[in-house]
Every structure is written in C-alpha cells, then in structure tokens.
C-alpha cells in the first residue's frame, strides 16, 4: 500500500455522519490518485504512516474541511457599476439610474462590447479571490449578454477560467435573466429566442451544465419560465431558478415541479413552496450578500426549510449590481447573523449543500472515501471560527483533486 499523501495529527470536519460537523478529533486522511482513499481516527490507520504513503504530512492539530463550494455567482461580466453604488447612497433611485443608462442594461452593454479575452481577464482576479479563501468549486452564470453571441461568449470565457486556474467550475446558462432593450415591447419574442435559438446552441456546444431563470414581477413570469425549463429538459439540461426574491410568484414550487437542483434567493417562499422543495430534494440557496446590499428586510423562511428537510446552501451571488461580494466566508457569517443559521448549517451551506445545489454531492462536499480530494486546511480552534471571525483569513493550505493549490507551512 502506498498512498500519494497521508495527513496526520489533524482534526477533521467531514460533514458526514451524525456527529456535529462530522468532526473527528486526532484524525488522519489518505489521498491517492486525486481522491480520498482513507479517513478516520488516526489510531485506526491500517499501518504505520511511513509505510502507508509516499508523503506523510503532520498538520500539527490544524482543522481540515472539504474545499469550499460557491454555488451561485455571476463572475463573468463586462464593465463596472461602482459609481451606481455611490449614486444610490446619495439618494438616486434605481429607476433614475436605469433611465440614465445604468442598472443591468449598463452591464449588458459593457458585456456585449467585451471580447472573450477581456471577459476572462476581468473575471480572473475575482475568481482568484475566492480560491485564496479556500474555494475549490465555483458556479458561473451567463445572463449579461441577452443575445446569442454574447451569452455563448460568456460561457466560453467561464470555461477558459477553469483551464487557467485550479478550480472546478460549473457553468449555467441564464439567458432568461432580464429582457434586453430591443425586446422591451415584445418579451415573448425574447423567450422564443431563448428557447428556439440560444438553448439549442448552448446544448450543441456543451457550454452549460444547467439552465437558470429569474422568475419575478420585474423579470420573467412563471409561464415564461415554464417554457424555458421545458425546453431545457428536452435538451437534457438540469434547471435551477432565481425564485421568490422580491415577491412570491410560486417560483420555488415551480422549480420543485421541474426537479430543479436549487431555488435561489427564496426570501418570499411560502410554506407550500418550502414543502414542495423538500419533497423534490431541491436545495434552497440563500444569498445574504444581495439581501445586505439591497437592504432587504424579508428573510428566507429558514424554519420552514428545516421543518420540511430542505437542504440550505449559501453563496456569494457575486455580480456587479446587487452583490459585489468576493468572500464566501463572509456569507457564512452573514448567514448566521442575518438569517439565523447555526454555524454548522452555514458551513454545510458552503460545502456539502453547496455541492448538492450543483448536482456534485456524489463527488465533493464531504470528507469521505472515494470523493475528490478537495481539502482546505485551517489554522482555527474550532470550525465555528470560520463563521465567527468576519474578515479573518485562516486558510493555511488548499488541495484540489489531490494537487496542492496552496501548500501549508509544515
């Protein structure tokens, strides 16, 4: 027996099993061929460490968790909207900003004008910031092109990022994000474009792992989203939904009816919606960054999600308008303080439940034999510290797929 790595003298937050945090004190973890080959208490190792692995690493009591998962981002976009942030603080309304050419239309204009290289270059430091904090898996949506060529270009740019940086990346087609200016007077014609032209191109070129939409009074109606989801299902693509963020249009229940991987935002989701999600196994992705930036007051129905067994994930929702957020750990803290999640719920939200929201829970998200060796090493006293300290950077080591991204000082 010769594993590639064996980590000893470590404490493991596996997020598997019945123990709080799935914790194993004085643990050990073996890695071979990019996967976890052994995990458990060190005194149960099947032999002396030096005989088990080529590289034995003494982690000196540090904590190990799965690599973090950011399951909802809009990291690829053109331009910048920081001046709009200042304008809003000076009392300028969102409507007035939009009339001046701002809002999502400004992002659409800038994204349409950017080539693939420019989109990659702009997104790279944003993605690197997440990696520096312990993130090993990220989802990136399109949705700032709103025409076929730009939507495809956004997805290609996202795919390129996974080739340039040590990250597992899932792409999501979000053509049904907003209505572009040229279809303002004929929104159903834009839905036709999404269903009849954009989605087949995306599927043919294998550019997306899932399809998303924004179901809201200011965006797409439930009937329009049903058309998009029906076409996605015909093309073999799983779905997820921006649902019930500003009002309850039954988006969460609609998502559940289509077996969606997740329903995201969900501040206004009803009891019936939560029940439907629980029955369908649809993950509730909570986005406290957007809640904070938009100064919302309606919190997601966390108690109902608990009652109906709905897994809860957390994500940055990184985007240029409502969530200029580049810290997943900050979202864990906000999930506790704004939404009253427990620290364990918050950390499950950025590991195992975040993985489930991407359909990757069989591969990542917990420390279990057979799963990909995505591992984060932390200089903390207890996992709760990852939620307790806002702004701390306790990451001391990071591995993705059995290869070091950041090697700890050993």
N, C-alpha and C positions, 0 to 999 in steps of 0.2 A: 504494500500500500504506500503510495506516495502522492499526497495532495500537493497542489501548487502552493497553497498558503494554509497555515493554521494560526488563528489568533487565539491567544490565551490571556488569562488574567484580565478578562473584560466582563462587563455587565451588559446583558442583552435585553433590549426592549423589542421582543419579537412581534408583538401584536397578534400572536397566535395563542390558542389555548384559553383557559379560563382564568388565569392569574391576571391581576391588574397590570396593564401594559404588556401582558405576556412576558413578564420580567423573569430573567434567570440571573441570579447573583453568582459570581465566580464562574462565569460561563466560558465556553470556547466555541469557535466556529471554524469549520474546514471548508476550503474552496478548491474546486477542481474544474478545469475546462470552462471557466466563466460562470459556474453555478455553485450553489451551496450544497456541499456533499455531506456535511455533518453539523449539527447544532445541539447544544445541551450543556448541562453542568460539566465542568472540567474533570471532576472526579469520575465521570463515566466514559471518558475517552477510551477508545479500544486499544490503546497502547501508549508508550512514551512519546511525547510530542516530537522529539527529534527523529523518531522512526516513522512518523506519520506523514510528514510534509517536507517539501524542499525548503520552504521559507517559513520559519516559526517567528511570529511577532508577539512580543509581550506588550500588551496595551496598557499596562500599569493602572488597571482599575477603571479605565475610561468606559463610557457607555457607547453601545453600538445600536443603531436603529436601521431599518430599511432606508435606502435612499428616498428622499422626499419626492412627492408627485404633485405637480401643479397642473390640475386637470381642466383649467378653463383660462385661456389667455387669448389676447388679440395682439400678439407681439410684433407682427409684421404689418407695418403701415408707413405711409409717407407723411412728411411734414411734422408739425408740432403745434400743440394748442395751449401752450403755457400762458400766452397772453390772454386767452379767454378765461383762464382761471383767475387772473388778476381782474379782468373786467367784471366777472361775476361777484367778486368780493367788493367791488366798487359800486355794486347795485344794478349793473346792467343785466337785464333779463335774458334768459336763454333764447326767447323768441327774437329779441332785438339782435342778439349776437348772430342768430341764424339769418335774419334779414340783411345783416352786413356781410353775409357770405361765410360765416363761421359755422360752428357745430359740425355735425357729421359730414355735411357737404364739403367743408374745407378739407377734411381728411380724405374724402373720396377724390377731390380734385388733385390733391398732392400725391395720392397713391397712384392715380391714373398717369400722372406725369413722371413717375419714378420708374426706372428700368429695374430689371431683376437684381443687378449688381448693387444698385443703390438701396433697394429694399433689404437685401442681405446685410449690407454694411451698416444700415441704421439699426437693424434688429439685433445684430451680433452682441453689442455691449449690454443690451437689455437681457438677453439670454445668458450671457456670461455672469451677470449679477446674480441670477437665480442659481447657477451652478456653484458660485462661490459660497452660497449659503447652504449647500447640501442637497440641491435638487438634481435628480438623475433622470427624471421623466417629465416632459412638458407637452401639453397640447397647444397647438396654434391654429386659430381660425382664420379664414379669409373674411370677406364681408365689407371691405373698404374699397372695392373695385366697382361692384354693382354693374359690371358689364363682363362679357365672356372673357375677353382677352386679359383684363386686369385681375379678375378672380383667379384665372389659371396661373397668371404670373405670381400672384401672392402665394399660391400653394407650392409652386416650384421653388420660390425663394425659401419657404419654410423647409422643404425637403433638403435644400442645399445646406441649410444651417445644421442639420443633423449629420451631414458629411464633414463639416468643418469643426464641429465642437463635440466633446464627449458627452453626448446626451441621447436618450431615447426620445424620439419625437413622434407624436401623432398629429395628423392634420385633419381639420374639419372644414368642410365646405359650408359657408354661411352666406350664400347668395341672397337668402331671404332675411337680410339684416335690416334693410331700410329700402324705401323706394327712391331710385335715382331721380334727379331733377327732370330728366327727359321723359319719365313715365308718371310724373305727378298727376296728370289728368287722366291716366288710364292704368291704374295699378294692376288690374287683372292681366293686362297685356304683359306686364313685367313678370308676373307669376308664370305666364305661358313661356316666357323666355327662360326663366329658371328651370322649369320642368322639361321643356322640349329641346333646349339647346345647351344650357350650362351643365345640367346634371349628366346628360349622356357623355359630354366631353370629359368631364371630371372622372366619370367611371371608366371610360375607354382608356384614358391615360393613367389610371391608377393613382391619382393625385390626392385622394381623400380617404381617410379611414372611417369617417362618419359624416352625417349631414345634420346641420343645425338650422334653427329659425328663431325669429323673435316674434312671439305671439303677444300683442299688446295693442291697446287702442291707438297708440301713435305709430304702430308698425303693421304687422300682418294679422288678419282676422283668423279665427280658428278654422274657418272653411278654407282659406288660402293655405294655411299651414298643412291641413289635411291633404291638399293636392300635392304639396311638396313632399310630404312624408310618404304618400302613396307611391309617388314616382321613385323616391329613394329606395323604398322596399322592393319595387320591381327590379331595380338595378343592383340589389343585393347589398345595399349600404345601411348600416345601423343608424339610428337617429338619436338626437338629443334636442333639448329645447330651452331657450330663454323664456321662462314661464312665470306669470303672476308677479312680475317685479313691481308694477305700479298699480295694478288692479287685478281682480280675479275674473278672468275670462275662461276659467276652466282649463288653463294651459297644462297644469300638472296632470290632470286626469286625461287630457288628450295625449300627452306624452306617454302616460302609462298604457293607454289603449294601443299604442303602436309599439309597446315593449321597449321604450326608449332606455338607453343607457343611463341617462340622467335628465332631470329637470333642474334648471339653474336659476338662481335668484330666489324665487319662491316665497317672497315676503308675504304675499296676499293669498297663498294657497289655503283652500278651505279644508275642513275635516274630511270631506268626501274626496278631495284631491289627494290628501295625505294617505287615506285608506287605499285608494287606487294605486298609488305609488308603492305602498307596502306590499300589496298583492302581486304587483308586476315585477317587484325587485328593482325598481327604478331608483337610482341614487339621487338624493337631494344635495345639490352643490350650492353651498352658502357662500356669498360673496360680500364679506363685511367691508372691503375696501370701497366698493361702489356705494354701499349704504352710508359709509362715513363721508365720502367726498360729496355726495348729493344731499347730505344732511337729512336722510330719511328717518322716519320715526316708527314705521310699521316693521316689527321684527318678524323673522320667519317663525312658523308655528313649531318650534323645536319640541315642545311637549307632545304634540300630535305625532310628529315623526318618531319620537321614542315609543309612543304608545302603539303605533302601527308597524314598528320594526323597520322603519325606513332608514337605510344607511345614510349618514351625513358626511359629505366631503367639504373641504374648504379649498379655495383657490384665490389667486391674485386678481383675476379678471383684467390683467394688465392691458390698458388701452389708453389712447391719447385724450379721451374726453372725461369719462366718469370714474376711471380708476387708474391713474398714473402710479401704479404700485409695482415695486420690484423686490418685495420681501414677503416670502411665504410664511416665515416665522412670525412676522408682524400680523399676518392674517390669523395665525393660530392664537395669538394673544388677543386680537380683536374678537375672534370667535368666542373666546371666554368672556371678555369684558362687555361686549355689546350684545351678544346673543345668548349668554349664559350657558355655553357649553362647558362641560368639565374639561380639564386639561387632557385627560385620556381621550375623550371624544374628539377634541381638537387635533390631537396628534394622530389618531386614527383617520381623521379627515384629510390629512396631508400624507398619508401612507396607504394603508390597505383600502380605505374607502375611496380615496382619490384614484387608486388603481382600478377599482371596480367601475368608477364613472367613465373609464376609458376602455372597459372590457379587457383589462390586462391583469385581473386579480389572480389568474392562474399562473402568472409569470413573475410578478413583482408585488411589492407592498407589504410583505411579511418576511420574517427570517425563518424560512422552512426549507427542508431538504428538497432539492430539485428546482428551486426558484433561482432566477438570475441573481448573480452576486452583485447587487446594487446595495452598497453599505455605507453608512455615514458614521463617523467616529466623533464623539463629542466630549469636550472637557467640562462636564457638569456633575453635580452631586446627585441629581435625580432627573428623570425625564420632564417633570413638571417645570424645571428651569427653562425649557425651550419655549414655554408659554409665559412664564413669569417675567423674564428679563426682556423688556422691549428695547430693541436696538443692539442687543449683545450679538457677538459673532463667535460662538463657542465651538464651531466646527474645526476639528484638528486633522481630519483625514476623510477622504472620499474615494470610493471604488465603484466603478460601473462595469458590469459584465466581467468581473474578475481582473480588471486592469486599474491601476492607480490613476485617479484624476488629481488627487492631492495626497501625497504620502505624509503620514503623521511623523512627528519627531519621536523616534523610538530609541 
